Amino acid sequence: MIDHCIEIMRQATLCRADISLFTLQWSQDSLNPRADFSQAHVCVDFDLINEWASKRRVDASKPGILTHPIYGKIPIDFSTLLSLDLAKNNP
């Protein structure tokens, strides 16, 4: 399950990467420059995205919505699906 979460974060980083420039500022108290994080960024309007997605969502937990390529239409019971996957992988 953690692989899925990491993959989602990877995709989000690659697809929505912030390409805003960070300039460097020299200061008298350091031999190295420091990043200036005060640049403006354009953020995504998450409310707008959620509104758009809500209008187009499909409730996959409703029976008959999904068709398993091997078992056909089955009611969604993730514990059953997990046990089927475990049985398939551990005969």
C-alpha positions as CSV (number, residue, x, y, z in Angstrom):
1,M,0.0,0.0,0.0
2,I,2.9,2.4,0.7
3,D,4.2,1.9,-2.9
4,H,0.9,3.4,-4.2
5,C,1.3,6.5,-1.9
6,I,4.9,7.0,-3.0
7,E,3.9,6.6,-6.7
8,I,1.2,9.2,-6.3
9,M,3.7,11.7,-4.7
10,R,6.2,10.9,-7.4
11,Q,3.7,11.6,-10.1
12,A,2.5,14.8,-8.4
13,T,6.1,16.0,-8.1
14,L,6.8,15.3,-11.8
15,C,3.6,16.6,-13.2
16,R,3.1,19.7,-11.0
17,A,6.7,20.6,-10.4
18,D,7.3,24.2,-9.4
19,I,9.7,25.8,-11.8
20,S,9.9,29.1,-10.0
21,L,13.4,30.4,-9.8
22,F,15.2,30.8,-6.5
23,T,17.9,33.4,-6.5
24,L,20.9,33.4,-4.2
25,Q,21.6,36.2,-1.8
26,W,25.1,36.9,-0.4
27,S,25.4,38.0,3.2
28,Q,28.3,39.3,5.2
29,D,27.8,36.6,7.9
30,S,28.4,33.6,5.6
31,L,30.9,32.5,3.0
32,N,28.1,30.8,1.0
33,P,25.1,32.4,-0.6
34,R,21.6,31.6,0.8
35,A,18.5,30.8,-1.2
36,D,16.0,33.6,-1.3
37,F,12.6,31.9,-0.9
38,S,10.6,35.1,-1.2
39,Q,9.7,34.6,-4.9
40,A,6.0,34.4,-5.7
41,H,4.6,31.1,-6.7
42,V,1.4,30.3,-8.6
43,C,-0.5,27.7,-6.7
44,V,-3.2,25.4,-7.9
45,D,-6.8,26.2,-7.0
46,F,-7.6,22.9,-5.1
47,D,-11.2,24.0,-4.5
48,L,-11.6,24.3,-8.3
49,I,-9.9,20.9,-8.9
50,N,-12.1,19.2,-6.2
51,E,-15.2,20.7,-7.7
52,W,-14.3,19.5,-11.2
53,A,-13.4,16.0,-9.9
54,S,-16.6,15.7,-7.8
55,K,-18.7,16.2,-10.9
56,R,-16.9,13.4,-12.7
57,R,-16.3,10.9,-9.9
58,V,-17.4,7.3,-10.1
59,D,-18.2,5.4,-6.9
60,A,-16.2,2.2,-7.4
61,S,-17.6,0.8,-4.2
62,K,-21.0,0.3,-5.7
63,P,-21.6,-3.3,-6.8
64,G,-21.5,-3.8,-10.5
65,I,-19.4,-0.7,-11.3
66,L,-16.1,-2.6,-11.8
67,T,-15.6,-5.8,-13.8
68,H,-12.7,-7.9,-12.8
69,P,-10.9,-9.3,-15.9
70,I,-10.9,-12.8,-14.5
71,Y,-13.8,-13.0,-12.0
72,G,-16.3,-10.8,-13.8
73,K,-18.7,-8.5,-11.9
74,I,-18.2,-9.0,-8.2
75,P,-19.4,-6.8,-5.3
76,I,-16.6,-4.7,-4.0
77,D,-15.3,-6.2,-0.8
78,F,-11.7,-5.3,-0.5
79,S,-11.0,-8.1,2.0
80,T,-12.3,-10.6,-0.5
81,L,-10.2,-9.1,-3.2
82,L,-7.2,-9.2,-1.0
83,S,-7.7,-12.9,-0.1
84,L,-8.1,-13.7,-3.8
85,D,-4.8,-12.0,-4.5
86,L,-3.1,-13.7,-1.6
87,A,-4.4,-17.1,-2.7
88,K,-3.2,-16.5,-6.3
89,N,0.3,-15.5,-5.1
90,N,0.5,-18.3,-2.4
91,P,-1.0,-21.5,-3.8
